[in-house]
Amino acid sequence: VIFLSVPAIAFCYFKPTLAPRTYGVPWRERFTSIKGVWPIALVMFSILGTIYFGIATPTETAGVGVFVVLVIAVLAFRMRWKGLKAALIEAATINGLILFIIIAASFYTYVVGSTNVAAGLHDLVGSSDLSPMMVIIIINVIYLILGCILDPITITLLTIPIFVPLIISLGFDPVWFGVIFCVNTQIGLITPPMGVDLFAVRTIFNVPTMDILKGVTPFLIFEVTFLALLIAFPQLSLWLPGLMV
């Protein structure tokens, strides 16, 4: 949060017109406006609550979330058959695309497992005299490049079966690597040409692509710096999970 806040605050400090002062809003009106976000709060609680209270697994909570959203859409927003049909078609299309990726990745994972690619990669690293930290840096560079051309799901399915055994064999904490991997995939969401978030911003707010790229560059630099700190100081990401253990 701090790393993403710093460039925004700096921009507004040096160019105040980016964040002009607005009119004051009474506290009563602020609290009253909160009632408009109850559907989002209910969906978040139904998903995260069932996970943290041990009611359902993360996979099962996906179904819980869909059911809650459907009930809210029908009762609160009066969604009827036409809207439901459009939502079903869009969901089927997106899931169809994802399932094709998963099917292909499953074949890929089977080939990787049956040909001992992970073991071969470990032997290659061992014979190359590379330090464990240098291996981590190379893996992260690979992830940064893949993030420019592939979506997070594809990257996960293609690389995790290969890299995780290597990471564990080198003595690194898999939780730490998982955090680094997540940060890396989030960086991939704002790196062209495949930055999914960039497409979303351009579509929703109708902002020219070059303006988006200029605006996101400082945040991208801070994200990469944050990634470097996580790599250099593993306790930044392991301290809180360590308390849970």
Rosetta silent file (secondary structure, phi, psi, omega in degrees, C-alpha in Angstrom):
SEQUENCE: VIFLSVPAIAFCYFKPTLAPRTYGVPWRERFTSIKGVWPIALVMFSILGTIYFGIATPTETAGVGVFVVLVIAVLAFRMRWKGLKAALIEAATINGLILFIIIAASFYTYVVGSTNVAAGLHDLVGSSDLSPMMVIIIINVIYLILGCILDPITITLLTIPIFVPLIISLGFDPVWFGVIFCVNTQIGLITPPMGVDLFAVRTIFNVPTMDILKGVTPFLIFEVTFLALLIAFPQLSLWLPGLMV
SCORE:     score description
SCORE:     0.000 S_00000001
   1 L     0.000  -44.363 -179.807    0.000    0.000    0.000 S_00000001
   2 H   -62.089  -45.115 -176.626    2.805    2.403    0.915 S_00000001
   3 H   -65.260  -33.239  178.785    4.728    1.725   -2.281 S_00000001
   4 H   -82.208  -19.776  179.346    1.664    2.342   -4.456 S_00000001
   5 H   -81.286  -33.233 -174.523    0.714    5.460   -2.466 S_00000001
   6 H   -57.659  -51.509 -179.363    4.077    7.219   -2.742 S_00000001
   7 H   -63.923  -35.735  179.363    3.991    7.963   -6.509 S_00000001
   8 H   -64.384  -44.335  178.833    0.346    9.079   -6.322 S_00000001
   9 H   -65.080  -39.927  179.952    1.095   11.473   -3.443 S_00000001
  10 H   -63.637  -43.426  177.865    4.230   12.746   -5.210 S_00000001
  11 H   -57.343  -48.284 -176.226    2.294   13.453   -8.416 S_00000001
  12 H   -69.404  -28.891  179.071   -0.351   15.418   -6.563 S_00000001
  13 H   -70.250  -45.279 -177.596    2.268   17.336   -4.546 S_00000001
  14 H   -82.931  -20.135  177.992    4.209   18.521   -7.589 S_00000001
  15 L  -138.172   81.885 -174.379    1.109   18.968   -9.756 S_00000001
  16 H   -58.724  -22.171 -178.820   -1.867   19.866   -7.537 S_00000001
  17 H   -66.002  -16.932  177.883   -4.228   20.106  -10.519 S_00000001
  18 H   -70.630  -25.293  179.873   -4.233   16.290  -10.677 S_00000001
  19 L  -137.897   73.143 -178.160   -6.124   16.189   -7.368 S_00000001
  20 L   -66.911  153.367  178.207   -8.017   19.465   -6.897 S_00000001
  21 L   -64.981  139.927  178.770   -9.724   20.160   -3.589 S_00000001
  22 L  -107.487  174.572  179.702  -13.358   19.115   -3.472 S_00000001
  23 L   -74.728  155.277  179.732  -16.255   20.418   -1.462 S_00000001
  24 L   -73.754  147.659  179.129  -16.733   19.285    2.122 S_00000001
  25 L  -122.680  126.660  179.252  -19.185   16.500    2.911 S_00000001
  26 L   -61.011  147.821 -179.293  -20.911   16.250    6.326 S_00000001
  27 H   -60.196  -34.981  179.446  -20.125   13.130    8.326 S_00000001
  28 H   -61.670  -40.975  178.531  -23.805   12.233    8.450 S_00000001
  29 H   -68.726  -34.646  178.295  -23.930   12.164    4.669 S_00000001
  30 H   -63.293  -47.475 -179.930  -20.751   10.099    4.543 S_00000001
  31 H   -66.328  -35.812  179.075  -22.169    7.438    6.847 S_00000001
  32 H   -64.753  -35.430 -177.808  -25.480    7.482    4.968 S_00000001
  33 H   -69.826  -19.099 -177.946  -23.710    6.858    1.662 S_00000001
  34 H   -63.997  -28.101 -176.931  -22.151    3.663    3.035 S_00000001
  35 H   -61.247  -18.939 -179.863  -25.466    1.858    2.743 S_00000001
  36 H   -74.628  -12.826 -177.836  -24.990    1.804   -1.025 S_00000001
  37 H  -102.086   10.678 -176.838  -22.057   -0.615   -0.773 S_00000001
  38 H   -59.936  -34.717  178.956  -23.874   -3.328    1.186 S_00000001
  39 H   -61.618  -41.326  179.858  -23.990   -5.759   -1.788 S_00000001
  40 H   -64.526  -44.111 -179.889  -20.186   -5.659   -2.122 S_00000001
  41 H   -62.427  -40.055 -179.614  -19.725   -6.074    1.640 S_00000001
  42 H   -65.535  -42.349  179.504  -22.154   -9.015    1.702 S_00000001
  43 H   -65.086  -43.879  179.217  -20.391  -10.785   -1.171 S_00000001
  44 H   -61.818  -43.310 -179.163  -16.960  -10.245    0.429 S_00000001
  45 H   -66.478  -39.665 -179.175  -18.178  -11.543    3.789 S_00000001
  46 H   -65.618  -32.976 -179.596  -19.840  -14.587    2.227 S_00000001
  47 H   -81.631  -56.950 -177.316  -16.637  -15.518    0.395 S_00000001
  48 H   -70.117  -35.819 -178.746  -13.954  -14.639    2.959 S_00000001
  49 H   -63.602  -42.798  179.554  -16.137  -15.514    5.942 S_00000001
  50 H   -67.162  -27.499  177.369  -16.800  -19.071    4.775 S_00000001
  51 H   -74.317  -52.773 -172.880  -13.063  -19.546    4.215 S_00000001
  52 H   -73.531  -23.190  176.010  -11.816  -18.127    7.521 S_00000001
  53 L   -90.578    2.368  175.578  -14.557  -19.768    9.608 S_00000001
  54 L    73.746   20.218 -179.049  -13.751  -23.127    8.033 S_00000001
  55 L   -77.939  -37.033 -177.217  -17.195  -23.577    6.503 S_00000001
  56 L  -146.555  159.729  175.797  -15.968  -24.186    2.963 S_00000001
  57 L   -78.663  161.967  177.620  -12.762  -24.536    0.986 S_00000001
  58 H   -54.325  -35.718  178.574  -11.586  -21.674   -1.268 S_00000001
  59 H   -67.500  -42.120 -179.214  -12.819  -23.646   -4.289 S_00000001
  60 H   -68.236  -30.880 -179.523  -16.260  -24.190   -2.751 S_00000001
  61 H   -67.542  -19.632  174.250  -16.569  -20.528   -1.801 S_00000001
  62 H   -60.785  -44.195  176.725  -16.540  -19.677   -5.504 S_00000001
  63 H   -64.985  -38.766  177.881  -19.934  -21.373   -5.730 S_00000001
  64 H   -61.666  -45.255  179.680  -21.075  -19.592   -2.562 S_00000001
  65 H   -61.912  -42.118  179.122  -20.066  -16.236   -4.042 S_00000001
  66 H   -62.766  -43.232 -179.903  -21.879  -16.918   -7.306 S_00000001
  67 H   -63.424  -44.240 -179.821  -25.060  -17.904   -5.443 S_00000001
  68 H   -63.911  -43.266  177.998  -24.972  -14.794   -3.232 S_00000001
  69 H   -61.306  -40.967  179.575  -24.383  -12.530   -6.228 S_00000001
  70 H   -63.509  -44.202  179.458  -27.287  -14.173   -8.073 S_00000001
  71 H   -62.718  -44.322  179.204  -29.649  -13.687   -5.116 S_00000001
  72 H   -63.249  -42.130 -178.340  -28.614  -10.021   -4.753 S_00000001
  73 H   -63.511  -40.102 -177.965  -28.986   -9.423   -8.493 S_00000001
  74 H   -74.582  -46.989 -173.483  -32.496  -10.911   -8.576 S_00000001
  75 H   -82.129  -41.780 -174.007  -33.883   -9.448   -5.331 S_00000001
  76 L   -93.388  -34.942 -175.465  -32.081   -6.091   -5.069 S_00000001
  77 L  -111.816    7.204  173.151  -31.328   -5.174   -8.681 S_00000001
  78 L    55.480   41.711  174.426  -34.303   -6.929  -10.321 S_00000001
  79 L   -71.667  133.834 -179.216  -32.256   -8.974  -12.746 S_00000001
  80 L  -120.519 -167.144 -170.665  -34.528  -11.141  -14.880 S_00000001
  81 H   -57.271  -39.317 -178.012  -34.110  -13.820  -17.526 S_00000001
  82 H   -61.546  -47.354  178.494  -32.594  -11.501  -20.147 S_00000001
  83 H   -66.816  -38.629  178.701  -29.807  -10.346  -17.829 S_00000001
  84 H   -64.553  -39.865  179.348  -29.282  -13.870  -16.477 S_00000001
  85 H   -62.557  -44.508  179.329  -28.983  -15.241  -20.017 S_00000001
  86 H   -63.060  -40.841  179.917  -26.362  -12.631  -20.926 S_00000001
  87 H   -65.725  -39.756  179.744  -24.419  -13.392  -17.723 S_00000001
  88 H   -64.934  -41.733  179.778  -24.540  -17.154  -18.396 S_00000001
  89 H   -64.154  -44.642 -179.816  -23.283  -16.702  -21.967 S_00000001
  90 H   -65.080  -42.331  179.293  -20.413  -14.467  -20.840 S_00000001
  91 H   -63.776  -41.458  179.566  -19.501  -16.829  -17.989 S_00000001
  92 H   -64.824  -39.041  179.539  -19.569  -19.841  -20.319 S_00000001
  93 H   -64.365  -49.069 -178.567  -17.366  -18.052  -22.857 S_00000001
  94 H   -63.673  -45.795 -179.236  -14.767  -16.997  -20.285 S_00000001
  95 H   -67.124  -32.673  175.850  -14.730  -20.386  -18.568 S_00000001
  96 H   -61.940  -43.469  177.976  -14.492  -22.136  -21.921 S_00000001
  97 H   -63.280  -44.284 -179.198  -11.368  -20.175  -22.755 S_00000001
  98 H   -64.511  -40.244 -178.302   -9.869  -20.869  -19.326 S_00000001
  99 H   -65.656  -36.471  175.177  -10.681  -24.584  -19.541 S_00000001
 100 H   -60.880  -41.109  177.515   -8.901  -24.877  -22.897 S_00000001
 101 H   -63.559  -43.887 -178.606   -5.843  -23.335  -21.233 S_00000001
 102 H   -64.616  -40.834  178.871   -6.150  -25.723  -18.272 S_00000001
 103 H   -61.508  -47.947  179.546   -6.523  -28.764  -20.564 S_00000001
 104 H   -63.081  -40.580  179.893   -3.444  -27.785  -22.566 S_00000001
 105 H   -67.552  -31.554  177.957   -1.531  -27.026  -19.371 S_00000001
 106 H   -64.934  -43.196  174.604   -2.525  -30.415  -17.939 S_00000001
 107 H   -60.746  -42.519 -179.706   -0.949  -32.166  -20.933 S_00000001
 108 H   -62.104  -45.398  179.705    2.070  -29.925  -20.526 S_00000001
 109 H   -62.388  -38.995  178.776    2.350  -30.722  -16.802 S_00000001
 110 H   -62.877  -43.029  179.118    2.099  -34.448  -17.552 S_00000001
 111 H   -64.742  -43.367  179.370    4.912  -34.200  -20.093 S_00000001
 112 H   -60.500  -43.965 -179.005    7.023  -32.157  -17.668 S_00000001
 113 H   -68.705  -39.687 -176.225    6.448  -34.698  -14.899 S_00000001
 114 H   -76.393  -21.764 -179.344    7.044  -37.780  -17.023 S_00000001
 115 L  -100.471    4.481  177.626   10.246  -36.439  -18.564 S_00000001
 116 L    56.315   42.501  178.746   11.758  -35.290  -15.236 S_00000001
 117 H   -63.376  -40.265 -178.787   12.251  -31.746  -16.466 S_00000001
 118 H   -61.775  -43.725  178.804   12.291  -30.434  -12.886 S_00000001
 119 H   -65.326  -40.061  178.254   15.032  -32.882  -11.893 S_00000001
 120 H   -64.272  -37.792  178.263   16.988  -32.033  -15.023 S_00000001
 121 H   -66.138  -38.854  177.558   16.647  -28.321  -14.272 S_00000001
 122 H   -62.702  -43.071  178.627   17.941  -28.923  -10.736 S_00000001
 123 H   -64.871  -38.155  179.482   20.958  -30.810  -12.105 S_00000001
 124 H   -63.807  -43.861  179.020   21.579  -28.038  -14.624 S_00000001
 125 H   -64.674  -40.848 -179.956   21.525  -25.388  -11.899 S_00000001
 126 H   -63.673  -36.023 -178.627   23.806  -27.501   -9.716 S_00000001
 127 H   -84.067  -10.797 -176.621   26.367  -27.921  -12.469 S_00000001
 128 L   -89.884   -6.208  179.290   26.286  -24.263  -13.502 S_00000001
 129 L    62.102   25.537  175.438   27.748  -22.995  -10.189 S_00000001
 130 L   -81.456  140.769  177.054   25.027  -20.361   -9.913 S_00000001
 131 L   -71.738  153.077  178.893   24.248  -19.143   -6.415 S_00000001
 132 H   -55.006  -39.707 -179.630   20.692  -19.818   -5.144 S_00000001
 133 H   -67.124  -34.563  176.573   19.918  -16.084   -5.118 S_00000001
 134 H   -64.896  -36.701  176.617   21.057  -15.752   -8.733 S_00000001
 135 H   -62.433  -43.188  178.260   18.640  -18.558   -9.637 S_00000001
 136 H   -60.492  -42.949 -179.921   15.826  -16.628   -7.924 S_00000001
 137 H   -63.214  -42.785  179.030   16.714  -13.490   -9.869 S_00000001
 138 H   -62.441  -43.090  179.555   16.717  -15.409  -13.173 S_00000001
 139 H   -61.293  -42.261 -179.416   13.320  -16.949  -12.348 S_00000001
 140 H   -67.793  -35.855  175.279   11.879  -13.527  -11.559 S_00000001
 141 H   -63.006  -41.263  177.028   13.227  -12.070  -14.801 S_00000001
 142 H   -60.364  -43.614  179.716   11.522  -14.943  -16.631 S_00000001
 143 H   -64.447  -39.120  179.042    8.272  -14.164  -14.804 S_00000001
 144 H   -63.390  -38.346  178.614    8.521  -10.462  -15.659 S_00000001
 145 H   -70.139  -44.983  179.460    8.940  -11.337  -19.340 S_00000001
 146 H   -62.288  -34.057  179.991    6.103  -13.888  -19.285 S_00000001
 147 H   -63.054  -21.892  178.931    3.849  -11.325  -17.577 S_00000001
 148 H   -75.890  -22.832 -172.241    4.106   -9.136  -20.678 S_00000001
 149 H  -124.557  -11.542 -177.395    2.643  -11.792  -22.972 S_00000001
 150 L  -129.702  157.465  177.122    0.638  -14.249  -20.828 S_00000001
 151 L   -85.527  161.254 -176.070   -2.138  -14.056  -18.239 S_00000001
 152 H   -57.108  -38.132 -178.643   -1.545  -15.145  -14.593 S_00000001
 153 H   -62.348  -46.249  179.827   -3.496  -18.418  -14.912 S_00000001
 154 H   -63.352  -43.502  178.901   -1.406  -19.579  -17.867 S_00000001
 155 H   -60.427  -41.983  179.859    1.839  -18.552  -16.165 S_00000001
 156 H   -60.246  -49.852 -175.438    0.822  -20.466  -13.038 S_00000001
 157 H   -68.600  -29.857 -175.798   -0.014  -23.663  -14.881 S_00000001
 158 H   -85.675  -30.717 -170.120    3.087  -23.564  -17.074 S_00000001
 159 H  -109.594  -32.590 -175.602    5.781  -22.645  -14.569 S_00000001
 160 H   -58.065  -43.674  179.051    4.815  -23.697  -11.044 S_00000001
 161 H   -60.270  -23.457 -179.008    5.291  -27.467  -11.698 S_00000001
 162 H   -91.068  -46.046 -170.386    8.848  -26.724  -12.832 S_00000001
 163 H   -81.167  -34.580 -176.127    9.995  -23.966  -10.483 S_00000001
 164 H   -61.736  -48.287  176.476    8.512  -25.021   -7.129 S_00000001
 165 H   -58.197  -36.757  178.848   10.508  -28.292   -6.838 S_00000001
 166 H   -66.151  -42.829 -179.729   13.645  -26.340   -7.783 S_00000001
 167 H   -61.371  -45.552 -178.998   12.925  -23.654   -5.198 S_00000001
 168 H   -65.327  -40.473 -179.454   12.390  -26.207   -2.426 S_00000001
 169 H   -66.005  -25.791  178.495   15.533  -28.135   -3.380 S_00000001
 170 L   -84.749   -2.531  175.762   17.548  -24.901   -3.116 S_00000001
 171 L    90.447   12.467  178.964   16.295  -24.424    0.449 S_00000001
 172 L   -86.699  153.708  178.535   13.929  -21.482   -0.114 S_00000001
 173 L   -75.356  125.239 -179.449   10.610  -21.105    1.684 S_00000001
 174 H   -65.586  -28.553  175.943    7.717  -21.976   -0.685 S_00000001
 175 H   -64.853  -44.571  177.144    5.471  -19.408    1.060 S_00000001
 176 H   -59.464  -44.289  178.846    8.024  -16.707    0.311 S_00000001
 177 H   -65.050  -36.061  178.192    8.209  -17.838   -3.305 S_00000001
 178 H   -62.557  -40.011  177.655    4.405  -17.829   -3.485 S_00000001
 179 H   -65.373  -45.136  178.799    4.300  -14.193   -2.369 S_00000001
 180 H   -60.792  -41.765  179.711    6.970  -13.235   -4.893 S_00000001
 181 H   -62.075  -42.936  179.745    5.078  -15.085   -7.602 S_00000001
 182 H   -63.252  -43.924  178.293    1.852  -13.222   -6.771 S_00000001
 183 H   -62.273  -40.142  179.824    3.595   -9.843   -6.849 S_00000001
 184 H   -63.251  -43.855  179.944    5.199  -10.779  -10.157 S_00000001
 185 H   -67.497  -32.418  176.571    1.884  -11.748  -11.755 S_00000001
 186 H   -68.443  -35.348  173.858    0.337   -8.485  -10.526 S_00000001
 187 H   -62.682  -39.198  179.141    3.158   -6.587  -12.217 S_00000001
 188 H   -61.168  -25.858 -179.376    2.319   -8.550  -15.357 S_00000001
 189 L   -71.297  -15.944 -179.799   -1.226   -7.159  -15.250 S_00000001
 190 L  -120.344   18.673  176.758    0.091   -3.630  -15.906 S_00000001
 191 L  -110.998  126.586  178.769    2.866   -4.413  -18.392 S_00000001
 192 L   -71.008  161.829    2.859    2.119   -4.155  -22.113 S_00000001
 193 L   -89.552   -2.496 -173.136    1.254   -5.627  -24.507 S_00000001
 194 L  -105.750   16.015 -177.144   -0.832   -8.164  -22.537 S_00000001
 195 L   -63.567  106.281 -176.397   -1.583   -6.020  -19.458 S_00000001
 196 H   -62.879  -41.071  179.774   -5.149   -7.000  -18.603 S_00000001
 197 H   -63.639  -34.419  179.299   -5.599   -4.074  -16.199 S_00000001
 198 H   -64.978  -41.372  177.075   -4.471   -1.647  -18.892 S_00000001
 199 H   -63.358  -39.708 -179.080   -7.159   -2.942  -21.245 S_00000001
 200 H   -63.742  -45.048 -179.863   -9.764   -2.625  -18.475 S_00000001
 201 H   -64.198  -43.558 -179.441   -8.830    1.005  -17.743 S_00000001
 202 H   -63.601  -38.548 -178.134   -8.815    1.928  -21.408 S_00000001
 203 H   -72.739  -46.057 -174.625  -12.218    0.310  -21.970 S_00000001
 204 H   -73.126  -44.801 -173.780  -13.979    1.617  -18.872 S_00000001
 205 H  -101.867   -1.671  177.742  -12.594    5.162  -18.775 S_00000001
 206 L    54.308   49.769  179.882  -11.882    5.602  -22.512 S_00000001
 207 L  -100.760  135.295  177.860   -8.317    6.783  -21.878 S_00000001
 208 L   -56.742  145.023 -175.784   -5.770    6.739  -24.751 S_00000001
 209 H   -58.850  -42.553 -178.494   -3.288    3.878  -24.515 S_00000001
 210 H   -64.243  -37.039  177.529   -0.218    6.122  -24.459 S_00000001
 211 H   -64.749  -38.887  178.258   -1.646    8.158  -21.578 S_00000001
 212 H   -64.005  -44.405 -178.598   -2.241    4.930  -19.630 S_00000001
 213 H   -64.150  -40.025  177.563    1.318    3.746  -20.251 S_00000001
 214 H   -65.043  -40.935 -177.965    2.763    7.085  -19.133 S_00000001
 215 H   -70.086  -31.971 -174.827    0.607    7.078  -16.022 S_00000001
 216 H   -86.922  -17.115 -175.575    1.396    3.499  -15.033 S_00000001
 217 H   -57.239  -48.487  178.822    5.180    3.705  -15.539 S_00000001
 218 H   -61.013  -38.971  178.547    6.029    5.238  -12.116 S_00000001
 219 H   -65.752  -35.988  178.103    3.822    2.684  -10.365 S_00000001
 220 H   -64.300  -41.020  178.244    5.513   -0.078  -12.339 S_00000001
 221 H   -62.252  -43.751  179.798    8.935    1.143  -11.182 S_00000001
 222 H   -66.891  -35.928  178.135    7.785    1.137   -7.551 S_00000001
 223 H   -64.399  -44.001  179.415    6.267   -2.347   -7.956 S_00000001
 224 H   -65.098  -38.426  176.224    9.541   -3.743   -9.307 S_00000001
 225 H   -62.415  -42.506  177.609   11.410   -2.048   -6.446 S_00000001
 226 H   -61.916  -40.677  177.308    8.987   -3.634   -3.982 S_00000001
 227 H   -61.503  -42.360  179.024    9.587   -7.021   -5.626 S_00000001
 228 H   -62.387  -38.789  178.419   13.349   -6.551   -5.239 S_00000001
 229 H   -66.120  -39.423  177.978   12.899   -5.792   -1.519 S_00000001
 230 H   -63.791  -36.521  178.836   10.807   -8.949   -1.033 S_00000001
 231 H   -70.542  -42.160 -176.720   13.547  -10.975   -2.693 S_00000001
 232 H   -73.473  -32.698 -177.178   16.336   -9.351   -0.672 S_00000001
 233 L  -126.751   84.429 -176.429   14.490   -9.491    2.671 S_00000001
 234 L   -57.057  -27.841 -177.234   12.302  -12.630    2.871 S_00000001
 235 H   -64.955  -19.769  176.176   11.079  -11.749    6.379 S_00000001
 236 H   -59.262  -33.874 -179.230    8.976   -8.952    4.909 S_00000001
 237 H  -103.512  -12.244 -177.174    6.638  -11.618    3.545 S_00000001
 238 H  -102.056  -12.585 -176.222    7.263  -14.370    6.106 S_00000001
 239 H   -62.484  -51.387 -177.736    6.806  -12.433    9.348 S_00000001
 240 H   -66.334  -48.562  174.867    2.999  -12.464    9.407 S_00000001
 241 H   -57.899  -32.319  177.966    2.617  -16.121    8.244 S_00000001
 242 H   -63.193  -36.878  175.813    5.220  -16.981   10.876 S_00000001
 243 H   -64.711  -36.510  179.348    2.944  -15.566   13.579 S_00000001
 244 H   -66.426  -39.229  178.459    0.093  -17.723   12.295 S_00000001
 245 L   -66.091    0.000    0.000    2.221  -20.858   12.521 S_00000001
